[in-house]
Amino acid sequence: MQWQPIEDLPSNWEKLANTEFPPLLTVWNEQAQRLRSSGEFKTFMERLRREIAIETGIIERLYTLERGITRLLIEEGINEALIPHGATDRPVNFVVSLIQDQEAAIEGLFDFVGGQRTLTTFYIKELHQLLTQNQDTTEAKTSTGQITRVPLIKGDWKKLPNNPERPDGSMHEYCPPEQAASEMDNLIQWHHQHQARQIPPEVEAAWLHHRFTQIHPFQDGNGRVARCLASLVFIQAGWFPLVLTRDDRGVYIAASEQADQGDLSNLISLFSRSQKQAFIRSLGLSEQILSEGRRAQVVIASIADKLKQNKSATIQDRCRKVESFAANLFEIASERLQDIANEIRLSVQNLINDPRVFRVSAPAGDPKSYYHRYQVVETAKQLGYFANLRPYHSWIQLGIDIESTTTILLSFHVLGHEYRGILVCSACAYHRDNAEEGERNISEIQALTDSPFQFSYADEESNLTERFKQWLEDVLVTGLEYWNKSI
């Protein structure tokens, strides 16, 4: 790929903005201060920053780290003593130093925003120096094609080309060293114009990230700096730093390559998905952290808050509104699952004498609505949020008893420990030995999405319906693929 000077936002940028965020942000903004004032929100954010710090190095292949040890470090803190021999491919002290550099850089982004500083090329150089302070060398190719290690230039633009060679032997060209400074000046100027125009954060973060990587102004560490710049955009908006993990690497690279061809949509979608997951985790897990604290004053304050909620007509009205949305979405899901059941029967009627395909549902308040608690809770654990089935719960399932018994389950329930007018719909598939109701002999529970479908009283019903239908189709395709693998 030949290098091209960076370009401003695409003309269709308004269509690329994520429509899920406005209603979600309405709910988040109302609850954010309450969560922060609990004193436990700091714990949640510390864990989030540690996760980003660890995973960004894994994405860049600076080191490997076992998943179990990664989770331990996120929960307990970055400590050499927690990393056993063989858990990483590099010296433990080196890995810890890199992670700490990355964690410090993320913390520095919050300080930058708190100080109301303006993004400049000088700050970007500072950021690079911080991210690489414990990385002294980087890989380079000699004139004979050999890979060697050379000293890393920290906090300054590259002096030599840094164009990587693809597996097929082709070259990906980045900005020539002599034009890096002017291209970075253009990047900063456009970014400031975008801020004045209030470009949506998910669009601006993806644009800034991609255009920076197009320039690739540093000898090494450009990916880490690019993700920090995207995080900066989100933090300035009052959102969360960008969380991308090793599991996102393939999608991340593919989306970046598509952006190289002029299409930012997939990169925006990836960043939007990351933010949505962070919002959902914060609304759910921050309440979990609050309950884990078990401090008397926190518990008393929480009880008082709940008593106020019970007397609040506003909260009750919001809950009634979101429940009416849930009832409509439930009917949409019910009809679609019935269509799928009929399609399966028709497709196999000449192949199987007695195909058993059925749809069962339990609306909110139905005596059967307490069924499937185990599957729903396990799915929520996989997705990293707390599923609250007490205030509201309805479910619908598609059972397929052909060759093996597979169930696709949709569950509508409350997100987090407290009900303030936000619901989610989760989707999972699992196997069991028979098609009877109950929870025995359940195995291989698999979430069918990377995050639940969230909605609230702040949604517009027409937009919500279309958003749900699209989400439901993706769920059903993934669920049918799950069934296909079991045959």
C-alpha positions in Angstrom: 0.0 0.0 0.0 1.4 3.4 -1.0 1.4 6.2 1.5 -1.1 9.0 1.0 -1.3 12.3 3.0 -4.0 12.1 5.7 -7.5 13.4 4.9 -10.2 15.1 7.0 -13.4 13.4 8.1 -15.3 11.6 5.4 -18.3 13.5 4.1 -20.8 10.9 5.5 -19.4 11.0 9.1 -22.9 11.9 10.5 -24.2 8.5 9.3 -21.3 6.7 11.0 -22.2 8.0 14.5 -23.6 5.4 16.9 -27.3 5.9 17.6 -27.2 3.7 20.8 -25.1 6.2 22.7 -27.5 9.2 23.3 -30.1 7.3 25.4 -27.4 5.2 27.1 -25.5 8.4 28.0 -28.7 9.9 29.5 -28.9 7.1 31.9 -25.1 7.1 32.6 -24.9 10.8 33.3 -27.7 10.5 35.8 -26.0 7.7 37.7 -22.3 8.6 37.2 -22.1 11.1 40.0 -23.8 8.7 42.4 -21.4 5.9 41.5 -18.4 8.2 41.8 -19.5 9.6 45.2 -19.7 6.0 46.5 -16.0 6.0 46.9 -15.8 2.5 45.3 -15.9 3.7 41.7 -12.1 4.4 42.0 -11.6 0.6 42.4 -13.5 -0.1 39.2 -11.5 2.4 37.2 -8.2 1.1 38.6 -9.1 -2.4 37.4 -10.1 -1.0 34.0 -6.8 0.9 33.6 -4.8 -2.2 34.6 -6.7 -4.2 32.0 -5.9 -1.7 29.2 -2.3 -1.4 30.3 -1.8 -5.2 30.1 -3.7 -5.9 27.0 -2.2 -3.1 24.9 1.2 -4.7 25.2 -0.2 -8.1 24.2 -1.8 -6.6 21.1 1.6 -5.1 20.1 3.2 -8.5 20.9 5.7 -6.9 23.2 5.0 -9.9 25.5 2.6 -12.7 26.2 0.8 -13.3 29.4 -1.5 -16.1 30.4 -5.2 -15.2 30.8 -5.5 -16.4 34.4 -2.5 -14.3 35.4 -3.9 -11.3 33.5 -7.1 -11.6 35.5 -5.2 -11.8 38.8 -3.1 -8.7 38.0 -6.2 -6.8 37.0 -7.9 -7.7 40.3 -4.9 -7.5 42.7 -2.5 -5.0 41.0 0.6 -5.1 38.9 3.1 -7.1 41.0 6.0 -9.2 39.9 5.3 -11.7 42.7 1.9 -12.6 41.1 3.6 -13.7 37.8 4.9 -17.3 38.1 7.7 -18.7 35.9 6.5 -19.6 32.4 3.5 -17.3 32.5 5.1 -14.9 30.0 7.7 -15.1 27.2 9.8 -12.2 28.5 11.6 -11.5 31.8 9.0 -10.8 34.4 10.6 -7.5 35.6 10.7 -6.2 32.0 7.0 -7.1 31.4 6.0 -5.4 34.7 8.0 -2.3 33.7 6.2 -2.1 30.3 2.8 -2.5 31.9 3.5 0.1 34.5 4.6 2.5 31.8 1.3 1.9 30.0 -0.7 2.3 33.1 1.1 5.6 33.9 0.3 6.9 30.4 -3.4 6.1 30.9 -3.4 7.9 34.3 -1.6 10.8 32.6 -4.5 11.1 30.1 -6.9 11.8 33.0 -4.5 14.4 34.4 -4.3 16.0 31.0 -8.1 16.2 30.8 -8.4 17.4 34.4 -5.8 20.2 33.6 -7.9 21.2 30.6 -4.8 21.1 28.4 -5.0 21.3 24.6 -3.6 18.5 22.5 -0.3 19.4 20.8 2.5 17.6 19.1 4.6 18.3 22.1 2.2 16.4 24.4 2.1 13.5 21.9 5.9 13.3 22.1 5.7 13.4 25.9 3.2 10.5 25.7 5.5 8.5 23.5 8.4 9.0 25.9 6.4 7.9 28.8 5.1 4.8 27.0 8.6 3.7 25.9 10.7 4.7 28.9 11.5 1.1 29.7 11.8 0.0 26.1 15.4 0.7 24.9 15.4 -1.1 21.5 13.2 -2.0 18.6 13.4 -4.3 15.6 14.8 -3.1 12.3 15.8 -4.7 9.0 19.3 -4.4 7.6 20.1 -3.9 4.0 20.6 -7.6 3.6 17.1 -8.3 5.0 18.2 -9.5 8.4 16.1 -8.5 11.5 18.2 -6.9 14.2 17.6 -4.7 17.3 18.5 -1.0 17.2 18.3 1.8 19.9 14.8 3.3 20.1 14.3 7.0 19.6 12.0 8.2 22.4 9.8 11.2 22.3 10.8 12.4 18.8 9.8 11.8 15.2 11.3 9.0 13.2 14.6 9.6 11.3 14.3 6.5 9.0 11.3 4.9 7.1 9.4 2.4 9.2 7.4 0.6 6.5 6.5 -3.0 7.5 6.6 -5.9 5.1 3.5 -7.9 4.8 3.5 -11.8 4.8 3.0 -11.7 1.0 6.1 -9.7 0.5 4.4 -6.4 -0.3 5.2 -3.2 1.6 2.9 -1.0 3.6 4.2 2.6 3.3 3.8 5.1 6.1 4.5 8.8 6.0 8.1 9.5 4.9 10.2 10.8 7.9 10.7 14.3 6.3 6.9 14.8 6.1 6.0 13.5 9.6 6.1 16.9 11.3 3.9 18.6 8.8 1.4 15.7 8.7 1.2 15.8 12.5 0.6 19.5 12.4 -2.3 18.9 10.0 -3.7 16.2 12.3 -3.7 18.4 15.3 -5.3 21.3 13.4 -8.1 19.2 12.1 -8.7 17.6 15.5 -9.1 21.1 17.1 -11.6 22.0 14.3 -13.5 18.8 15.1 -13.7 19.6 18.7 -15.2 23.0 17.9 -17.8 21.2 15.7 -18.6 18.7 18.5 -18.0 15.6 16.3 -19.3 12.5 18.2 -16.6 11.0 20.3 -16.7 7.5 18.7 -16.3 9.1 15.2 -13.5 11.4 16.3 -11.6 8.8 18.3 -11.6 6.4 15.3 -10.6 9.2 12.9 -7.7 10.5 15.1 -6.5 6.9 15.8 -6.4 6.0 12.1 -4.9 9.1 10.7 -2.2 9.0 13.4 -1.4 5.4 12.4 -1.3 6.4 8.7 1.5 8.9 9.6 3.2 6.5 12.0 5.5 9.3 13.2 7.5 7.4 15.7 10.1 4.7 15.1 8.1 2.3 17.3 5.2 2.4 19.7 2.7 4.1 17.3 -0.1 1.6 18.1 0.2 2.3 21.8 0.1 6.1 21.2 -2.8 5.8 18.8 -4.9 4.0 21.3 -4.0 6.5 24.0 -5.1 9.3 21.6 -8.5 7.6 21.1 -8.8 7.1 24.8 -8.1 10.9 25.3 -11.1 11.7 23.1 -13.3 9.5 25.1 -12.1 10.7 28.5 -12.6 14.3 27.4 -16.2 13.4 26.6 -16.6 11.9 30.1 -16.6 8.4 28.7 -14.1 5.6 29.3 -10.6 4.9 28.0 -10.5 2.6 25.0 -10.4 -1.1 26.0 -9.2 -3.5 23.3 -7.9 -6.9 24.2 -6.0 -9.8 22.6 -9.4 -11.2 21.5 -10.0 -8.0 19.5 -6.7 -8.1 17.6 -7.9 -9.7 14.4 -11.0 -7.5 14.1 -8.9 -4.4 15.1 -6.4 -5.1 12.3 -9.1 -5.8 9.7 -11.0 -2.6 10.7 -7.7 -0.6 10.4 -7.0 -2.0 7.0 -10.5 -1.2 5.9 -10.0 2.4 7.1 -6.8 2.5 5.0 -9.2 2.0 2.0 -11.3 5.0 3.1 -14.0 3.3 5.2 -13.9 4.1 8.9 -17.2 2.4 9.7 -15.8 -0.9 11.1 -13.2 1.0 13.3 -16.0 3.2 14.6 -18.1 0.2 15.3 -15.3 -1.5 17.1 -14.6 1.5 19.3 -18.3 2.0 19.9 -18.7 -1.7 21.0 -15.8 -1.2 23.5 -17.4 1.9 24.9 -20.8 0.2 25.2 -19.2 -2.7 27.1 -17.5 -0.2 29.4 -20.7 1.6 30.2 -22.6 -1.6 30.8 -19.8 -3.0 33.0 -19.6 0.3 35.0 -23.4 0.4 35.6 -23.3 -3.3 36.7 -19.9 -4.0 38.2 -19.6 -0.7 40.0 -22.7 -1.7 42.0 -21.1 -5.1 42.6 -17.9 -3.4 43.9 -20.1 -1.3 46.1 -21.7 -4.4 47.6 -18.3 -6.1 48.0 -17.1 -3.1 50.1 -19.6 -3.9 52.9 -18.7 -0.6 54.7 -21.5 0.4 57.1 -21.8 4.0 55.9 -21.9 2.8 52.3 -24.6 0.2 53.0 -26.7 2.8 55.0 -26.4 5.3 52.2 -27.5 2.7 49.7 -30.5 1.8 51.8 -31.5 5.4 52.1 -31.1 5.9 48.4 -33.3 2.9 47.7 -36.0 4.3 50.0 -35.9 7.5 48.1 -36.3 5.6 44.9 -39.3 3.7 46.1 -41.0 7.0 46.8 -39.9 8.6 43.6 -42.6 8.8 40.9 -39.9 9.7 38.4 -38.1 6.4 38.9 -41.4 4.4 38.8 -42.5 6.2 35.6 -39.1 5.5 33.9 -39.4 1.8 34.9 -42.9 1.5 33.5 -41.8 3.1 30.3 -38.8 0.8 29.7 -41.0 -2.2 30.6 -43.4 -1.2 27.9 -40.5 -1.1 25.5 -39.5 -4.6 26.8 -42.9 -6.0 26.1 -42.8 -4.8 22.5 -39.4 -6.2 21.9 -40.5 -9.5 23.5 -43.3 -9.7 21.0 -40.9 -9.0 18.1 -38.6 -11.8 19.4 -41.5 -14.2 19.9 -42.7 -13.8 16.3 -39.2 -14.1 14.8 -38.4 -17.2 16.8 -41.7 -18.7 15.7 -40.7 -18.0 12.1 -37.4 -19.7 12.6 -39.1 -22.7 14.1 -41.4 -23.0 11.1 -38.5 -22.6 8.7 -36.5 -25.4 10.4 -39.5 -27.8 10.3 -40.0 -27.2 6.6 -36.4 -27.7 5.8 -36.1 -31.1 7.6 -39.6 -32.5 7.1 -38.5 -34.9 4.4 -35.3 -35.9 6.2 -36.6 -36.5 9.8 -39.8 -38.3 10.7 -40.5 -36.3 13.9 -38.5 -33.1 14.0 -39.1 -31.4 17.4 -38.7 -27.6 17.1 -40.7 -25.5 19.6 -40.9 -22.0 20.9 -41.7 -21.5 24.6 -42.0 -18.1 26.4 -42.7 -16.6 29.8 -43.7 -12.9 29.9 -42.8 -10.8 32.9 -45.0 -11.8 35.9 -45.6 -15.3 34.5 -45.0 -18.1 37.1 -42.4 -19.6 34.8 -40.4 -16.3 34.5 -38.0 -17.5 37.3 -36.9 -20.4 35.0 -33.4 -20.3 33.4 -31.9 -18.3 36.2 -28.7 -20.4 36.0 -28.3 -19.9 32.3 -29.0 -16.2 32.5 -26.5 -15.6 35.4 -23.8 -17.7 33.7 -24.2 -15.7 30.5 -24.0 -12.4 32.4 -20.8 -13.6 34.0 -19.3 -14.3 30.6 -20.2 -10.8 29.5 -19.0 -9.2 32.7 -22.1 -7.6 34.2 -24.6 -8.4 37.0 -28.0 -9.8 35.9 -30.8 -8.7 38.3 -33.9 -10.9 37.8 -35.9 -9.8 40.7 -37.5 -6.5 39.6 -38.2 -7.6 36.1 -37.6 -10.8 34.1 -39.1 -12.4 31.0 -37.6 -14.9 28.6 -38.3 -16.7 25.4 -36.6 -19.8 24.0 -36.3 -21.8 20.8 -35.7 -25.5 21.4 -34.4 -27.7 18.7 -34.4 -31.4 19.3 -32.8 -32.7 16.0 -29.8 -35.0 16.4 -29.1 -33.3 19.7 -31.0 -30.9 21.9 -30.1 -27.3 21.6 -31.8 -24.3 23.2 -31.5 -20.6 22.1 -32.5 -18.4 25.0 -33.3 -14.7 25.2 -33.7 -13.1 28.6 -35.0 -9.6 29.4 -33.9 -8.4 32.8 -32.4 -5.5 34.9 -28.8 -4.4 34.5 -27.0 -4.0 37.9 -28.1 -4.3 41.5 -30.4 -1.3 41.3 -33.4 -0.7 39.0 -33.4 2.8 37.6 -35.0 2.3 34.2 -32.4 0.4 32.2 -33.0 -3.2 31.0 -31.0 -5.6 28.8 -31.7 -8.6 26.7 -29.1 -11.3 26.8 -28.8 -14.2 24.4 -27.2 -17.6 25.0 -27.3 -21.1 23.6 -26.8 -24.4 25.5 -27.2 -28.2 25.3 -29.3 -30.4 27.5 -30.2 -34.1 27.6 -33.9 -33.6 27.0 -36.3 -30.9 25.9 -38.2 -30.6 29.2 -38.4 -27.5 31.3 -35.9 -27.2 34.1 -32.2 -26.6 34.5 -30.7 -30.2 34.9 -28.2 -31.6 32.4 -27.3 -28.2 31.0 -23.9 -27.9 29.3 -21.8 -25.7 27.1 -23.6 -22.4 27.8 -22.4 -19.8 25.3 -23.2 -16.2 25.1 -24.3 -15.4 21.5 -23.2 -11.7 21.6 -20.2 -9.8 23.0 -22.5 -7.6 25.1 -26.2 -7.7 26.0 -28.7 -5.5 24.1 -29.3 -2.5 26.4 -32.2 -0.1 26.4 -33.7 2.4 28.7 -36.6 4.9 29.2 -34.5 7.4 27.3 -34.7 5.5 24.0 -36.9 6.5 21.1 -39.2 3.5 20.3 -38.8 3.6 16.5 -35.0 3.6 16.6 -35.1 1.0 19.4 -37.2 -1.4 17.4 -34.9 -1.3 14.4 -31.8 -1.6 16.5 -33.3 -4.7 18.3 -34.3 -6.4 15.1 -30.8 -6.1 13.7 -29.3 -7.4 17.0 -31.8 -10.3 17.0 -30.8 -11.4 13.5 -27.2 -11.5 14.5 -28.1 -13.5 17.6 -30.1 -16.0 15.6 -27.4 -16.6 13.0 -24.8 -17.2 15.8 -27.3 -19.5 17.6 -28.0 -21.5 14.5 -24.3 -21.9 13.9 -24.0 -23.2 17.5 -26.7 -25.8 16.7 -25.0 -26.7 13.4 -21.7 -27.5 15.2 -23.5 -30.0 17.5 -25.0 -32.1 14.7 
